[in-house]
Amino acid sequence: MGRKVVVELKCDRCGRTEHSAPDGRTDNEPVFECIYKGKKLTFNDLCSGCVEVVATHVADIVREMKKVSPIRKNETRNKAVEKLTSSKTTPPPIPQKSPGLGEKNAAPHGPSQRS
């Protein structure tokens, strides 16, 4: 019977325990590390499912944007907000509910004229 060396790891993201072939990393080397706005996120071990999820999210973040980003200048936004808040016009009236087709053209109730 053959023997195989495996590594048992516990996922830092979901808590699942998984056995896999050794990947040659040292125990102190994290699989994923991210620092954003002073907050640090580190995963030392990730299961195969979480590796795919994290890789997909990172790929989404770093992919090239194909559309032009919307205008984010504060002066343009402030002018639009001022225009909306300073207008003294009244909102349009709410349309009245019109009778449905069933109410307008409904057949009278009673015995059928069929023979």
Helices and strands as residue ranges (DSSP letters): E 7-10, E 17-20, E 32-36, E 39-43, H 48-62, H 74-86, H 101-104
